[in-house]
């Protein structure tokens, strides 16, 4: 059966939208540019992969005991993958495509066909190369990531709730850098990442809620595409000035592109949600003692101290991308979680997973009493 004119137009729009960023080029660029990881022979690689898989499984019981979330009893709707740097980058291009597709389609609709498929393809090649360079930098830094959107990617074979990625070369590199016991450090990392997996299992509505919020934010940002480069240039210039003075941007210069109240409200909500998720995972990591991870105190101290000797270029890139702001999300969110648990217990805190209405706002992240009062706790 031949598609109708309307269906054909929608298919063309979707194809053009997807070509605005050449995702395959982004993945291949990242794979080409990402720095080499630590040198390991085949036996060491097999040992690291096997160890991470085993400890990822072991950590779930600890997450269940600490959080009291029943979702931690059975996580069969998602999977755990031990990956290299290039595979992590490729996985993220797939998730970015899922997150940005609706916004890019809306942007093209608003432009009423002024962007031809050919022009979109050229633009996509440039953007894909740029994104690949960013992913190459990130791929050498990330220890692990829970991807709740993997199953929504075109042609995906991921389980319905997504997948957890553990980046083996980075974990090995950091444990060597810190000179800590590999078994202990790997379990410590797995506790954090498996907590994210449990969060989305405990709140099955969270994946679509975050997609809606990301879509809204992306529409605002891409909807202002005509002024995007001008705003990006101004943001980068202000970044240089603020970095020199020691006053780095609150969320990273890229997010300084957001200007109007709706944009700011959208990023405020996402900031609060990410602070909650990261802070909660950090609290779980910090809840273990020497009976579970014998060298946990040493790991915490050395891990928190790393980064003080980063070079100027890396500091600039981290600030531009908002990575230091992400670290603040860990601490801000952890303070919120601890304050709520101290006042209402873990059971009271776990009300946050019941619905989107129970998610804390950004002001509440910074003052847990506001959330406690709103929840009647």
N, C-alpha and C positions, 0 to 999 in steps of 0.2 A: 504494500500500500504506500503510495507516494505521500510525503509529508505535505501538509497544507502550507500556504504562503506564510502564515503566521508562525508555524512551527519552524519552517526553513529560516525565517528571519531571526527567530530566537536562537537557533543553532549557530547561525553566522555570528550573532552578537556574543554568544558564549565562547566561540572559537577565537574571536578577535580579542575578547577580554583576557582569555588565557594566554594569548600571545604577547600581551603587554609586558610580561616578564617571562623570559625564556628560562623556564625552570630547569630543563636539562642542561643548558649552558651554565646555569648557576651551580649545579651539582658538579659538573665536570671541572669548572674553574676552581671551585673549592678543593676538589681532590688534587688538582695540579699545584695549587698554591700552599696548601696546608703544610706546615713544617713536619719533618719526620719525627716520629715518636721515639721512645727509648729503644735501644737495641736489645732484642730478645731472640734467643734461638727458639726452634720449634717446640722443644720441651717446655721452656719457660712460658711460651705463649699458651700452650695447652693447659699448663698448671694454672695460669692466671684466669683463663676463661672458665675452667672447671671450678676454681675457687669462688669466683664471683657468682656463678650460677648457684652454687651450694649455699653461699652466704645470703644471697638474695632470698632464697627460700627460708632459711633459718630466721631471717630478720622479721618475717611476717608475724610470727608468734610473739616476738617482743613488741611489735607495734600494737598487736591486739591487747596484750597485757597492759601496756602503758595507756592507750587511748580508750580502751573499753568499747571500741566500735566493733559491732558484730560483723560488719563487712569484711573485717580482716580474717574471718574464719575461712572464707572461700573466695579466691580471686581468679576463678577460672574464666571470667569474661574478658580478661586482658592477658598479655604475655610479657615475658622478660627476655630481652635480647642483649647479648654482650657484643659490642660493635667496635669497629675502628673509627678513626677520625672522619674519613671520607664517607663512610656509611652513615654516621651521625649527620653530616651535612646534607646528604641526599634525603634522608628521612625528614629533615626540617624543610627542604624545598617542597616536599609533598604536603606537609602540614600547612605551610604558608600559602600554598595554592588553594587549599580548602578554606582557610581563613579570609583570604583576600578576594576570592572569586566573586561573591555577591557585590562587594563594594566596587570592583572594577567594572562589572556589568552595569551597575547603576551609573557610574561615571560616564560610560559610553552612551548610555541612554540620554543623559543630560546634555551630552555634546552633540546629540542628534546627527550622528553619522559624519561629523567633521573629521574624524580620524579614520583613515582608510586602513584596510587590513595590511597593506604594504608598509605604511608608516608605523602601524602598531608593531609589526615584526621587527623593523629596524630599531624602534624604541625598546622592544623587548630584549634584543640582543645586548644593547648597552646596559639596560637595567639588570639583566641576568648576570653579566660580567661583574657589575658592581656588587650585586648581592653575593655572588660567589666569593669575592674578596673578603667581604664581611664574615661570611660563614667560615672561611678558611681561618680567620683570626679566632673566632669563637670555638671552632672545632678542636683547637689545641688547649682550650681552657676548661671546657665543660666536663664534669665528672659523670654526671648522669642526668637524665631528663625523663619525666613521665609525659607521654604524648597522648592526650585523650582524643585527638582528632584523626589519628592514623587511619581508622576504619572508614572514614568519610572520603578519603582520597580516591581519585579515579583509578580503578583496577587494583585497589588495595586488597591484600590477603590478611590484613591484621584482624584480630578478634574484635567483636563489637565495641568493647570499651577502650580499645587502643593498646598501647605497648609501653613498657619501660625500657629505656635504652641506658646501658651502662658502658661508658667509653673506656675500655680496658687500658689503652696506652696512656691516657691521661691519669687514670687512677694509679697505675704503676709509676709514672713519672713523679707524681706528687708524693707518694709514699717513700720513694727514694730521696726526693728533695728534703723531706722532713726527717728522714732517717728514723722511721717508726716501724713497728711490727706490721708487716703486710696483712696478716690475717685480721688483726684488730682494726686497722684502718679501713679495710674493705667492708667489714661488717658495719662500721660506723657510717660509711657512705651509703651502704644499702639501707640502713635504718631510715635515713633522710628520704631517699628516693622511693622506697616502698610506702612511706607515709603518704606521699602524693598519690600513689596508686590507690591506697585505702580511702583517701579523701573523696576521690571521684566515685568509688564504689559505694561509699556511705551516702553520697549525695548525687544520685544518677541524673538529676536535673542540672547539675553544675556545668556539664560540658556544653549543653545548648545555651545555657544562660551566658556563658563566657563567649560563645560564638556570636550571640546577639550583640553583646557589648563591644566586641572587637569589630563587628560589622558596622555598628553605629559610629565608632571612632574612625574606622577606615573611610567611611563615606564622607565624613567631615573633612578628613585630611585630603583624600583624593578629589573630593568635590572642589577643592581650592587649587586644583592642579596648575592653573594659569599663573598663580603667584607662588607656587611651591618652591621654585628655584631661587626666587628672590628672598623668600623667607628662610630657606636653607642656608643661603650665603650669609644672611644677617645673623643666623643662629651660630654658624661656625665662627664668624668674626667675634661675636660676643663671648663665645666659649674661650677663645684665645685670650681675650682681655680678662675674663674672670679666673681662668686658670693661672694667669700670671699674678693676679692679686690674691690668689688662694680662695676666692669665692666661687667654687664650682657650682654648676647648675644643679637645681634640686632633683631633676629627673633625667638629666642628660640633654644635650643640645638638640638632638633630633626631636624630642618632644616639646622643645621650645617653639616648634612650628605651630603648635596649637594656641589659638588666640581667643576665639569667641567663647561665650559662657557655656554653650552646649558642648564644645570641644573639651573645655576644662572640666565640665561635670562628668563627661565620659571617662576621661583619663583619671579623674579622682576616684571614680567607682572601681575601675580596674586596678588602680594602685592599692586600694583598700583590700580587694580580693586577693591580689598577689601577696600582699603583706601578711594576710591571714594564712594563706597556704604555706608560704615559706617559713613564717614564724612558727606555725604549728609543727612543721617538720623539724625545725631546729630544736624545739622544746622536746620532741620525742628523742632526738639524737642525744640531747643533754640529760635525759632522764635515766640513761643507763649508767651503771656503776662498774667498779672493777670486777665484780662477780661475773659480768657479761663481757666486758671489754677490759682486760687487765691494764692496758696502758692508756685508758681513755683520757686521763688528765694530761698526760704528755701530748697526746694527739690534739686535744683542744687548744692547748697553749701554743704549740708550734703552728697549727693551722691558722689560728687567729693572728699570729705574728707575721705570717708570710705575706708578701705583697708590699712590705715597707720599703723594699729595695727595687721596686719596679722602675724601669727606665722611663724617660720623658715621653718617648713615642707611645709606649704602651699606656701610660697614664692618660695621654691625650685621647687615644682611641677608646679607652674604657669610659672616660667622661663623655665623649661624643655619643657613645652607644647607651649610656645610662647604666653601665655595669656597676659602678660604685653606688648608684642609687638603689640597685637591686640588693646590694649588701646591706644598705640601710633598711630595706624591706625586711630582711631577716631579723634585724635587731628590733625594729619597731613592732613587727608582728609578734615576735617572741614575748616582748613586754606585755602586749595586749593579752596573749594567751595565758601567760603566767598570772596576770592580775585577775582574769576571769576565773581561772581554776582556783586561785587562792580564796576568792570570794564565794564561788558557787560550786566548786568541785568540778571534776571532769565531766560528770553527768550534766551539770548545768551548762558547761562550755559546749558540749556536744549538741545542744539545741541549734547551734550555728549551721549544722548540716541538714536541718529539717526543710528549709525553703529559702528561696532567694531573699525573701523579706527579712530573714534572720541574719543575713550577711552584714557585717559591720560597715559603717561609712568611714571615710577617711578621718573625720574628727573623732569618731569612736575608737579607731585604732590608736589614736594618741591619748585618749581618755576613756579607759575601759568602763568607768562608772556610767558614762552615757549609754553604752550598750546594755549594761546590767539593768539600768533603770528602764530602758525601753522593753527589755525582755521580762521585766517584773521579777528579777532575781535579787 
